[in-house]
Amino acid sequence: MKHLACCLLLALAATGLAAADTSSPNELMTQKAMQAELYGVRISGVEIGTGAGWNECIEPGGRTVYEYGGRRIEGLLTITEAPAACFTYPETGVSCFRVQRAVKGYMFRSTDYAITYHASKVERGVKNCFATDLVG
């Protein structure tokens, strides 16, 4: 009887854990999740193919400051219904990404090119972005 009760408790615990973990690090983020998590952050990481470092600061209203390869430019983030995170910069136009949660941070996979960025560092609660805040 004790063995049966123990097995039932383990089964219930496993079911509860499985139900609580509804998102996988490999799952694409929804539009709602991206809107909640990608505004008001400072993120940094590497481009997967090259290992080149990059930094981005995104204000709550969508204004961004981006640093890559020693260049810093301002732009705008919009989240589409697709869902995709689309970054618009005056010099380069629009670049959209499917976003996945990673074990640490996020993976940004280009919708148009074979480019993936891993944002391994995420700082939340950012109100304003200044180029001087980014460390290249």
Salt bridges, closest charged atoms under 4 A:
GLU37 OE2 - ARG101 NH2 2.49
GLU59 OE2 - ARG63 NH1 2.65
GLU74 OE2 - ARG63 NH2 3.23
GLU91 OE1 - ARG71 NH2 1.94
GLU123 OE2 - ARG42 NH1 2.93
ASP133 OD2 - ARG42 NH2 3.36
